[in-house]
Amino acid sequence: MAELGKGVTAGKLALNVQKRLNRAQEKVLQKLGKADETRDSAFEELVANFNKQMTEGSKVQRDLKAYLAAVKAMHEASRRLQDCLADMYEPDWFGKEELDALVEDTDTLWLDYHQNLTDKSLLGLDTYLAQFPEIKARVAKRERKLVDFDSARHHFASLQKGKKKDDAKIAKPAALLEMAAPSWAQGLISAHQVAQTNLSYNQAEEELGRAQRIFEELNVELQDELPVLWDSRVGVYVGTFQSLAGHQEKFHREMSKLSHNLNDIMTKLEEQRQLKKDATAAAKKGGAKSEEANHSQASSPAPKKLGPPPSRPPPRLSPSPDPKQQIAALLEDEAAAPDSDSDPTSITQQSSVTNGADADLPPGFLYKVKAVHEYTATDNDELELKVGDAVLVLAFDNPEEQDDGWLLGVKESHWFLKKDISAKGVFPENFTQKV
């Protein structure tokens, strides 16, 4: 016998075709009401629950995948926005390094959130739904075997009725062949008919038993598995949505912290901008006052500034790159120069030390000065100055440590941003102008 394909022969193919024809014929007879159909209402209820369970699980799986796709899209949008902020954030703005670290932490948080949802929620649901196709195929096979059983049962019943009729015919032979045959041949014909009838009857009985056995095996297995599968849906849904809720809570908690940090950086950046704005306005106002003072004191020579003490290297006077800025600074020096008759010691004594009484000023605050020349620090305890820097002058802890012509202070911008005086240092008095 020639093979038609891998594992399929012409005999098997013909047998499968015959089974399909028999099933189709049986279904037609059942629909027409000419053959009874075996029904199991309890099993039909189990199948209805199974179909409902599979439909609901597939919908949850589809919607969860859509949610994960939305999370991924939101991650991409957030990353583009954060990268845009990091690119436009200038290096000299407050908190540049902190902002870059925050952008990386935000991107990592989104990645972890998406991965955790995939691993803990979606994969568990996928495993749960993976068993449905195999069970569905077995339910369909049971339906086919039930049709085979009904067909074999009807065929066997028809043979039983036919056997009774054949027995009656054999008892009263009426066929012309039987009447024409000699007496010794009539016995052979009758025996042949009886043997043929018995063979068909036995084959039908065996086919019925085989169809019933296959159907009952599948039926028993499914009646045991379907209720267990139906009850398992609750645990699957609980695990899926508990995991989803837990990871959502953790994600939003961590994202809230990062958002709070970003808000703090933006607030301090605004404070920095406001300080620079105030410093610029004060510089313009001081320039106008120095110009008026210059006109009023044009006849009197400007007093000389005290230089740094011999114990320290002379400060390097670095002219400002902008000549206009130099001229304005010199005008401010002349306008703010003390009268020749005044005593510098009395001026210093008139300054009051706050000792931290005012929360907006550092402890030991005396007065405020502004740098009119750049000064490059030559020692660790010195304060580097740029033209326009506002410095809060502080009292020395030990007045004997103060050198003539040198002051102790902290930059105003550092104080308002950090609220500490750890960056304080000494600087030459003649490089600054009292505000």
PyMOL commands that set and color helices and strands:
alter all, ss='L'
color gray80, all
select helices_A, chain A and resi 10-32+41-88+96-129+132-171+176-180+183-296+323-335+344-350+399-401+412-418+429-431
alter helices_A, ss='H'
color red, helices_A
select strands_A, chain A and resi 3-5+8-9+365-371+390-394+406-411+425-428+432-434
alter strands_A, ss='S'
color yellow, strands_A
deselect
rebuild
show_as cartoon
